[in-house]
Amino acid sequence: MIALGGVIGAGLFVSSGQGIAGTGPAIVLAYAIGGALVMLIMRMLGEMSAAHPSSGSFSTHAERAMGPWAGLTAGWMYWMLMSVAVAAQAMGAADIVTGWLPGTEPWMWVAVLMVLVLGANLAVAAKFGEVEYWLAGVKIVAIFLFLALGALAAFGLLGNDAAGTANLTGAGHGFLPHGSDGLITALIASAFAYGGLENATIAAAEGENPRRDVAKAIKTSMTAIAVIYIGSMLVAVTVLPWNDPEVAAKGPFVATLDHLGVPGAGQIMNVVILFALVSAMAACVYGASRMAHSLVERDQGPRALKPRNRAGVPARAVAATCSFGFAAVLLAYWFPDTLFKWLLNMVGATVLVVWGFIAVAQLRLRRRYEREAPEQLTVKMWAFPYLTWLALAAIAAILVLMARTPNGRAELITTGATAIALSALGLLRDARRRRRAPAA
């Protein structure tokens, strides 16, 4: 549920509206391709995490496979990605509240939400898990109700005319009204939206039976991708014309329910979306803080973040993550076209870089486990090594496609520069340790 809490947020409820407007019915294809890729990534990550559970997850695996520099790079890039995601979710939630209370300022509600999320994350892991369970549960139930209503509407079983497949042809503009460029943009957006599922393996490491919990979490996550993301997009573009201005303005969920004439659906859905965004904020802070603490424990970050509170929670890492997220929100209000845009570009392709580290680590560690500890391979990657290589090829292809658009090139440059800087720092630290080793 923590994994679903992290991945079902602004990417699904808010940003997907702009995705549909810019892509048309082909948004379903984009999310399906992105979903297939993330399923492969999660299976690889599940294999490694079941064999070697760690709250550092893929960062620990990358370090074991390629060296400390890889763990440092993958880990801190993920921390930045999750922290910026917290800011995006917070701004979406604040917009909903200010819509209800127009005389208030968005940053005030961001501050309130940050305090609530900080408090929840400072609780014992079991208590936090219970809170996140119910928050995530609200939005999952709402999504399944939405899918059921949408399916009935598509077949004309709600007293309406059956939509059939008319809207899937793009309301007379074709399945791909914006051509391949629209599909590429949506494909990149879907990769960002799926970022956060990795929290499943981070959370499982704190469970009573990490190996069992990892396997269960991976299966749940993959089912969620197929049903929740792809199903929601299919319902939205089947029931409602993709170029309806309400889709981009209100998001596909509220726009679809309003179109169906469900009484009070818009406001009810806004309440659900608010719960969803707060849940996503909490899950992202959880994953980012555990990642930061794992890095610090491996001497790959500031030691000031190392202490845990009486509940065993890495309190300073939690506070640092919330502070970074709140600072990002302030940048969005003060410098939306400069510093915040640069920050967004910096994490634009980060999830693809992280997935690349996961795939390479799995290629290297699988052979090691087969030689040294085959009994630990309780979860195995399908069709190894062919599907692992296919996933790496898909990641490379998406990065190449990103270079075709101006925004994509900007994201590649800033994300690449961040990855190179972190890798160089990690390699310098590794070299310094090797020089000191003989003297020690």
Secondary structure by P-SEA (a helix, b strand, c coil): caaaaaacccccccaaaaaaaacccaaaaaaaaaaaaaaaaaaaaaaaaaacccccaaaaaaaacccaaaaaaaaaaaaaaaaaaaaaaaaaaaaaaaaacccccaaaaaaaaaaaaaaaaaccaaaaaaaaaaaaaaaaaaaaaaaaaaaaaaaccccccccccccccccccccccccaaaaaaaaaaaaaaaccccaaaaaaaacccaaaaaaaaaaaaaaaaaccaaaaaaaaaaaccccccccccccaaaaaaaaacccaaaaaaaaaaaaaaaaaaaaaaaaaaaaaaaaaaacccccccccccccccaaaaaaaaaaaaaaaaaaaacccccaaaaaaaaacaaaaaaaaaaaaaaaaaaaaaaccccccccccccccaaaaaaaaaaaaaaaaaaaccaaaaaaaaaaaaaaaaaaaaaaaaaaaaaaacccc
